[in-house]
Amino acid sequence: MSLKHRNNLQAALSITWFLVRRHSKGRVTAASCCFNDLPTRRETIVRFILIVKATGYSETGVEFSREHNDAMVAYKKSLARSGALLAAEELQPSSSGIRILYPLHGGEPEVKAGPFPVDQELIASYTLIDVNSEDEAADWALKMPFPRGCGAFEIEMRELKEHTDSMRDPRILALEADLEDQINMLNKIE
């Protein structure tokens, strides 16, 4: 969760208690503004995933230099400070993974244990970002440090599909449902 989203969520949590009103007749209601009126960044924000492709070095578990690791930490901190970082993870080598293959015409799936050939577009790590445009995402992708002296290095940038039915933050939806339950419970007590 980005820092801005965390701050919005904290603001929503603190506002919640001020939205509940007790009327003179003892009835409890929520103010009409509730969470739907809180500002969201979703209208102008797009999410991208930066996929770092695996190499022979990453597949054998070779540790990168301290300079590269320090540069990656600084890169992730700058993403976090800007509010763009949603997630950044490294994957274990494919030797610790499996593949499940489903036959074209049905039947039982086949499970294959790794390792898998590097030329099969394996993923070594990914970074999920929340930005204003494709250009901003490309700028962040170009700023990502790469390990020098470890062969070719490839980053694939792809936009995530946004589904209109799930645009609202599920945590906010859960908070709204919880608030409604609390209001109903208070009304029953009266």
Secondary structure, DSSP 8 states (H G I E B T S, - for coil): --HHHHHHHHHHHHHHHHHEEE-TTS-EEE-TTTGGGS--STTT-EEEEEEEE--HHHHHT----HHHHHHHHHHHHHHHHHT-EEEEEE---GGG-EEEE--TT-S--EEEES---GGGT-EEEEEEEEES-HHHHHHHHHHS---TTSS---EEEEE----GGG-S-HHHHHHHHHHHHHHHHHHHH-
